Amino acid sequence: MNSRKLIIHTRNCLIEHEYNHLGIPIGNKLINQHERDLTNPIAESEEVIITNYLKKHEITVKNDANFIKEMYFGCIRHRAFLEATLKLFYKLNKGKFLQKEFYLFSIITYMGLWRLEELGFATFSRFVHCFHPEHMASLISFLFNPSLIQKELKNLWCTILDSSFVKEHIIDQLLHHVSMADQLKEELVTLTEKGMVVQKSDRPPIETNPFLLTEVKPRKLPNPEYVIPVVIKAQEISKHVFKQPAELKELKRLQKINKEKSMKVYEEAQSKQFNAAKPKNKEKIEQLRQKIKLEEMKSIQKIKRNSQKSLQKMSNMKVDVKLNVGAILREQALIKKEKESQQNSLLEAEMGIRDIEEFHRWKDEIRSKDDEAKLIEMEKKRLEIQLLHEEAYLSRQRKILENKEKAAEVMATQEEIKEQAEEWKQEQIKYQKKIIESVQQSKEGIAKAKEALAKEKSKQASKVSKEKKALQEQMQKEAEKERARKVELIQQIRLLEKKGPALHKEIDLTESSGFGLLGEMSVIELQERLSHIKLREKALQENKRIEIANSKLKRAQEINAMMQNIDIVRQNRRQQRTHKALPDRGLSVASVQSDRSNNDIKGILLDADPQLKKLQEKIMLKKSLRLANKPVVKTRINSSNPATPTKQPEMDEIDRAKCDFLTYKQDTTAIGTEASPV
């Protein structure tokens, strides 16, 4: 087998061993940090891995299989030694080489440090020449550098192995082959600079034949009459530019609703056109009115009675509500604050410092001012939204005009590019004709140069083959001697391993270690101390439990007392509410204010704030610009009845709905604050 293939097979075996060590199946080629399961042990031994690999790849030759096994087991045995040397190599080169080349470098370092005498430097150089010359040159310059060997590498190796063994078997061996390593490094450097030497092929050289000028050349295909123009695609305009906004959909929906309402009104009016002309008896009308009034009075009296009864029932009812501890404490704090405020008010009234009615007036004025400020802010936001709507419409029109201008520019540039392409094609045809003429002239001189080169290469090949045969004979003789020496050493080592005595020592639990320390004790004494400590801890835990239970009982008693106090306060509040409750309650200030129309509110707000006026003026200007550019039909008259409009203004309908919702919300909050008990 080729020497390159042997090293590649050993590298693959080492990678499979690494996968197995990390708990990853051998089928996976990638090793991600998330996939690593370092808790799993090695599933298979080294011998099983290599036997499976040899069977899988059908390596039946005995010498090749032995070589792969020797290299594989050697790299695993001296793994720590090789990793330390290669870490220093990667550190000195600083990112020149990739991490995936680690196993290849480890095999070659193992051959150079541990098997150089056995293999011989010639076979070692043959293995080195099989791979990238630049990478191998840097590795050999690192391994066979005398200054590094005697300083950094020696210190590193002595931490792992014995110093005398390192000096005899590794350092002396490397220093002996320094001169040969320098020659190998120079060869690799020349290969990187000048390129790899081409090996002579077994095939015979190609015989060139002269040109057959009499044969007719095949005709060229005629140029197409119609050339397909190459048009550069313009950038696509985004879809949202031509999409209708969501506001238009909402306006269409409102338009349909208004149309349906107006049609209903129109139909009712048509059905009741002539009812006004029919005379009715006045007496019957008065009787009907009196009946309706009586029914209304009865219903009002019933409602009043029911309300009084419900109040009495609610006051008499007792609802049991389970309160949380936090809720009880909060209510207790509120009761304390109320008592303090009542006491302070009584003291101030006695001293004549202030009147409570003035305070309430001041409070009502501040509330009214806050309500006005909120309305102004809402009106301002509404006007800003309307202004943004107008600006968006104008910007959309500008964008459409800009896109049209850009499209015209793109069409003009496309025409220019077509003209330039036609000119370039004509120039290219002329240039190609000149090249064809020059190539035909050069072909005649190539045949003579090839013949001379073939003769020189045949001479060099004969010399190289003779030198190779002589070197191979020397290598075989040296390898046989080395194998015999190793067999003898292995036999001696195995005999020494068999004679090793096995030592066993009995342990007495009552005896101490006997080192003379103050804290020495036997195993039995230690067990007794641990049992005493556990009993103490149990006693402490029981005491703590009793304390916690007592504290919980005290806390529960305090909370029950608070609950009783809260129930008394609540009963007092209920009695006060029943006394204060009136059957005929008038409308509040907020409800009266809500009866005003939305248009009156808008006018008051515009008079109050000058910024709102400015916004209103801006919106009117934007509307006028929009209508000047593209008039929008606001209303549509039905052909059947011209007096009934089917569509109201677009933005006014939305604004009215917003204002109605806001006024309703404010009225409800105001009524809630007035109705709530003090």
Residue, then its C-alpha position, 0 to 999 in steps of 0.5 A: m500500500n502507498s505510504r500516504k494511504l497508510i498514514i491516512h488510515t491511522r489518522n481515521c482510526l484515531i478519529e474514530h477512537e476520539y468519537n468513541h471516547l466522547g460517547i458519539p456514534i462512529g457514523n457521525k462525522l461532525i462533533n458539536q459541543h452540544e452533542r458531546d456526552l462526556t458522562n458515557p464511558i468508552a463503549e469499545s476497546e482500542e483493539v475492537i475499534i481497529t479490528n472493525y476498521l481493518k475489516k470494514h476497509e478490507i486491509t488484508v496485507k499483513n505488513d500494512a495491518n501491522f504498521i497501522k496497529e503499531m502507529y495507532f497503539g503508539c499514539i494512544r499510549h503516548r497521547a499526553f506526551l504528543e499533545a503537550t508538544l503539539k500545543l507548543f507547536y500551535k502556540l509558536n505558529k499562532g494560527k497558521f494551521l487548522q485544528k483538523e490537522f492535529y492527528l496527522f501532526s501527532i502521527i509524524t511527531y510519534m514517528g520522529l520522536w519514538r520510531l526514528e531509529e527503527l524506521g530510519f531517516a530515509t523512510f521517515s522522509r518518504f512519509v513526510h514527502c507525501f503531504h503538504p511541503e510547507h506544513m511539513a517543513s515547519l513541523i520538522s524545523f520545530l522538532f529538530n531545532p537544537s535550541l528548542i530541544q535543549k530548553e523548552l521541549k526538554n523542560l516540557w518532556c521532563t514533567i511527563l517522563d523521567s529526565s534520564f530516559v528523555k535524554e537517552h532515547i529522545i534528545d540524543q536521537l534528535l540531535h544525531h539527525v539534525s543535519m539530515a533534517d536540515q537537508l529535508k527541510e531545504e527540499l521541502v522549502t524548494l518544493t513549496e517555492k518551485g512546485m511539486v516534481v511531476q512523476k513520470s507516467d507509464r504511458p508512452p508519449i503522445e505522437t503528434n500528427p501534421f495538420l490535414l489542410t485538405e479536409v474541409k472544416p465544419r462550418k460555423l453556425p450563422n449568427p442569429e438574425y434576431v438577438i434577444p435583448v438583455v434588459i436589466k430588471a428594475q427594482e420592484i416597488s413595494k406592494h404597500v405603496f399601491k394598497q388602500p389604507a385601512e381607514l378607507k375600508e372603515l369609511k366604506r363600512l360607515q358609508k354602508i351603515n349610513k346608507e341603510k339608515s337613510m333608506k329606512v328613514y326614507e321608507e318610513a316617510q313614504s309609508k306615513q306621507f298621508n297620515a297627517a291629513k287624516p283627522k282624529n277625535k280630540e277626546k280620544i287623544e286626551q283620554l289616551r294621554q291621561k292613561i299614559k300619564l297614570e301608567e308612568m306615575k304608577s311605574i315611578q312609585k313602584i320603582k321608588r318602593n322597590s328601591q327603598k325595600s332593596l336598601q332596607k334588605m341590603s342594610n339588614m343582610k350580613v354577607d360573610v366575606k373571607l378576608n386575607v391577612g393583607a386585606i385586614l391590615r390594610e383596612q385597619a390602617l384605613i380606619k386609623k387614618e379616618k379617625e385621625s382625619q376626623q379628629n383633626s377636622l374637629l380640632e380645626a373647626e373648634m379653633g376656627i382655622r378653616d371652613i369645610e364648605e370653602f374647601h369643597r368649593w375649591k375642590d369642585e373648581i379644580r375638578s372642573k379645570d382638570d376636566e377642561a384640560k382633558l377635553i382640550e388634550m383629546e381635541k388636540k390629539r384628534l386634530e393631530i390625527q386628522l392632520l397626519h391623515e392629510e399629510a399621508y395622502l399628499s406624500r403618497q401622491r408625491k411618491i407616485l410621481e417620483n416612481k414614474e420619473k425613475a421608471a423613465e430614467v431606467m428605460a433611457t439607461q437600458e437603451e444606452i446599455k444595448e448600444q454599448a453591448e453591440e459595440w463591445k461584441q464587434e470589438q470582441i470578434k476582431y480580437q478573437k480572430k487575432i488570437i486564432e492566427s497567433v495560436q496556429q503559428s505557436k503550434e508548429g514550435i511545440a512539437k520540437a520542444k516536446e521531443a527534446l524534453a522527452k529525451e531529457k526526462s528518460k535520462q533522469a528517470s534511469k538515474v533515479s531508479k538505480e538510486k532507489k533500489a540501493l536505498q531500499e536494500q540498505m533499509q531492509k537490512e537495518a529494519e531486520k536488525e532492529r526487529a530482532r533487538k526489539v523482540e529480545l527486549i519485549q521478552q525480558i519486560r514480560l518476565l519482569e512483569k510476571k514476578g511482581p509481588a502483590l501487597h495487601k494490608e488489613i485495616d483496623l477500625t479501632e486504630s488511629s492513623g499514627f501520624g502524631l496529629l492532635g485531631e487523630m481519631s479512629v473510624i469508630e470514634l468518628q462515627e460516635r461524634l457524628s451521631h452526637i451532632k445529629l442528636r443536637e441538631k434534632a433537638l434544636q429543630e424541635n425547639k424552633r418548631i415550638e417557637i414558630a407555632n407559638s408566634k403563629l397563634k399570637r398572630a392569629q389572635e391579633i388578626n381576630a381582634m382586628m376583624q372584630n374592630i373592622d366589623i364594628v366600623r362597617q356596621n356604623r358606616r352602613q347606618q350612616r349611609t341609610h340615614k343619608a340616602l335620599p329617595d329623590r336624588g337629582l342629577s349631578v353636575a357632570s350629568v348636566q354637562s354631558d347633555r350639551s352637544n358635541n359641537d358646543i364643546k368643540g367651540i368652547l375648547l377652540d376658544a380656550d386653547p390657541q394651539l387647537k385653533k392653529l391645528q384646525e387651520k393647518i387641517m383646513l389648508k391640507k384639505s384644500l390642497r388635496l381637493a385642488n389636486k384630486p377632488v374627492v366626492k363626499t356625498r352621493i345623491n340617490s337617483s330615485n329620491p334626490a332629497t335623501p343623501t346616502k353618504q355623510p362626511e368621512m372624518d366628521e362621522i368618526d370624530r363624532a363617535k369618538c367625542d360621544f364615547l369620551t363624554y359618556k365615559q366622563d359622565t359615568t366617572a363623575i356620577g360614580t365619584e358623587a354616588s360613592p359614600v364618604 
